[in-house]
Amino acid sequence: MYMSDVKARNPVRVLDDLRGLLKGTTTVGVKFKDGVIITSDKRATSGTFVASKSAVKTVKLTDYAVATISGLVADGQYLVNNVTAISELYRLDMERSMSIRGMAKLLSVMLRNYRPLFLMAHLIVGGIDGEGPHLFNVDFFGTLTEEDYLATGSGSPVAISVIEEGYSPDMSRDEALRLVLSAMIAALQRDSATGDGTDVVTITRDEGVVFIPKEEIKKLWKELV
């Protein structure tokens, strides 16, 4: 459902309608000493129906950047596919990679340009560039903020409370991995729309984007549970 005349409506009602359209998920991002780590669950829902148990919600944008999607899958895929293509064209034309901030701003502009309609996607953009590690929050209004840690989706209130309790900017990669998995476990236990495993990605200057093997995730999962 898209709204063609937002100005004529009460802003509070509009926000409530937007929240009502968002589908359940949990995505978490954390900056650590040497980079960024991001995780997302794999359950896609349609109301109370579990539509998929293998949804991919963390998408590689470049060799040093990823984005997560919560909200309507089609809208999120549209945004991510456009940013991936534009960033590649930028690299070919300018002979350097687009900054993480540049990709996040591009998403923000795309979302704002759809008003008074809305693309129902809330994204985390994370990566590392010449300035260091970055983690950006881009919501469906086009609001753009940079954070040290983030959580989006229906399980985010539970996940963010775990992150805030244990976060430190000087964390190692292993400490950050344990923290984001602990946050995801909490969301899985308390949010019925979150589930069916996780994808976990680290982004560092030396290795770029690395999807952590499922065996390593399962081992840590058992220890933390």
Secondary structure as GFF3:
##gff-version 3
##sequence-region A 1 225
A	DSSP	alpha_helix	11	21	.	.	.	ID=ss1
A	DSSP	beta_strand	27	32	.	.	.	ID=ss2
A	DSSP	beta_strand	35	41	.	.	.	ID=ss3
A	DSSP	beta_strand	44	46	.	.	.	ID=ss4
A	DSSP	beta_strand	49	52	.	.	.	ID=ss5
A	DSSP	beta_strand	58	62	.	.	.	ID=ss6
A	DSSP	beta_strand	65	71	.	.	.	ID=ss7
A	DSSP	alpha_helix	73	94	.	.	.	ID=ss8
A	DSSP	alpha_helix	100	113	.	.	.	ID=ss9
A	DSSP	beta_strand	121	129	.	.	.	ID=ss10
A	DSSP	beta_strand	132	138	.	.	.	ID=ss11
A	DSSP	beta_strand	144	146	.	.	.	ID=ss12
A	DSSP	beta_strand	149	152	.	.	.	ID=ss13
A	DSSP	alpha_helix	156	166	.	.	.	ID=ss14
A	DSSP	alpha_helix	173	190	.	.	.	ID=ss15
A	DSSP	beta_strand	198	204	.	.	.	ID=ss16
A	DSSP	beta_strand	208	211	.	.	.	ID=ss17
A	DSSP	alpha_helix	214	224	.	.	.	ID=ss18
###
